[in-house]
Amino acid sequence: MIADTKTQYQERSMASRLFIAFLTSLLPGLVLAEGSDTYQCTYGDLQRRVEILRETGAQVPCEVHYYKDSEAPGERQVLWSATNEVGYCEKNAEQLITKLKGWGWDCGPGEALESAPAEPDDTEALTTVEEPETDDSE
């Protein structure tokens, strides 16, 4: 009876170690490091943040994260992501920043700028768009 319990313990311990080793091997591919592409936008008392996150040292994969810091601190939306197309996240983030500025938001790199409200917040209309499929054989 004790031998069975010891064997079961050893099997679970080995399985746990293998699982941890497996997860650890996946982490380098899953970790996205915050790059220098962070924008803060303000509209009166409202704050928005747009960040382009990438795997360390690579242009892709990437994700564009959108935060409504004043209304929902810590909650994020992933608006776009790319696994193959270099520049996809940057292009879409820049278009979003341009759209926000057109709606009266003040946007700048890293820090929020002071702004007086000019128009209502239209950011609820934003939708998530996925990267188009590309053929890498060319």
MOSUL-V48832 format. One record per backbone hydrogen bond with DSSP energy under -0.5 kcal/mol. NH is the residue of the N-H (numbers start at 0). CO is the residue of the C=O. E is the energy in kcal/mol with one decimal. If there is no record, write none. Layout:
nh->NH co->CO e->E
nh->NH co->CO e->E
This chain:
nh->4 co->0 e->-1.9
nh->5 co->1 e->-2.4
nh->6 co->2 e->-2.4
nh->7 co->3 e->-2.6
nh->8 co->4 e->-2.4
nh->9 co->5 e->-2.4
nh->10 co->6 e->-2.3
nh->11 co->7 e->-2.5
nh->12 co->8 e->-2.6
nh->13 co->9 e->-2.4
nh->14 co->10 e->-2.5
nh->15 co->11 e->-2.6
nh->16 co->12 e->-2.3
nh->17 co->13 e->-2.4
nh->18 co->14 e->-2.4
nh->19 co->15 e->-2.5
nh->20 co->16 e->-2.5
nh->21 co->17 e->-2.4
nh->22 co->18 e->-2.6
nh->23 co->19 e->-2.5
nh->24 co->20 e->-1.9
nh->25 co->21 e->-1.2
nh->26 co->22 e->-1.5
nh->27 co->23 e->-0.6
nh->28 co->25 e->-1.0
nh->29 co->25 e->-1.0
nh->29 co->26 e->-0.9
nh->30 co->26 e->-1.9
nh->32 co->30 e->-0.5
nh->32 co->53 e->-3.3
nh->34 co->51 e->-1.1
nh->37 co->35 e->-1.6
nh->38 co->49 e->-2.9
nh->39 co->107 e->-2.9
nh->40 co->47 e->-3.0
nh->41 co->105 e->-2.4
nh->42 co->45 e->-2.0
nh->45 co->42 e->-1.9
nh->47 co->40 e->-2.8
nh->48 co->66 e->-2.0
nh->49 co->38 e->-2.3
nh->50 co->64 e->-2.5
nh->51 co->36 e->-2.3
nh->52 co->50 e->-0.6
nh->52 co->62 e->-3.0
nh->53 co->32 e->-1.9
nh->54 co->60 e->-1.4
nh->55 co->30 e->-0.6
nh->57 co->54 e->-2.2
nh->60 co->81 e->-0.7
nh->61 co->81 e->-2.1
nh->62 co->52 e->-2.3
nh->63 co->79 e->-2.8
nh->64 co->50 e->-3.1
nh->64 co->62 e->-0.6
nh->65 co->76 e->-2.5
nh->66 co->48 e->-2.8
nh->67 co->74 e->-0.6
nh->68 co->66 e->-0.8
nh->69 co->46 e->-1.1
nh->71 co->67 e->-3.1
nh->74 co->71 e->-1.8
nh->76 co->65 e->-2.2
nh->78 co->63 e->-2.3
nh->78 co->76 e->-0.9
nh->79 co->63 e->-0.9
nh->81 co->61 e->-2.2
nh->85 co->83 e->-0.8
nh->87 co->84 e->-1.5
nh->90 co->86 e->-2.6
nh->91 co->87 e->-2.1
nh->92 co->88 e->-2.5
nh->93 co->89 e->-2.5
nh->94 co->90 e->-2.0
nh->95 co->91 e->-2.1
nh->96 co->92 e->-2.5
nh->97 co->93 e->-2.4
nh->98 co->94 e->-2.3
nh->99 co->95 e->-2.8
nh->100 co->96 e->-2.6
nh->101 co->97 e->-2.0
nh->102 co->98 e->-1.2
nh->102 co->99 e->-0.5
nh->103 co->100 e->-1.7
nh->104 co->99 e->-2.4
nh->105 co->41 e->-2.7
nh->106 co->104 e->-0.6
nh->107 co->39 e->-2.2
nh->109 co->37 e->-2.2
nh->110 co->108 e->-2.2
nh->121 co->119 e->-0.7
nh->124 co->121 e->-1.6
nh->125 co->122 e->-1.5
nh->128 co->78 e->-2.1
nh->130 co->80 e->-0.8
nh->135 co->133 e->-0.7
nh->137 co->134 e->-0.8
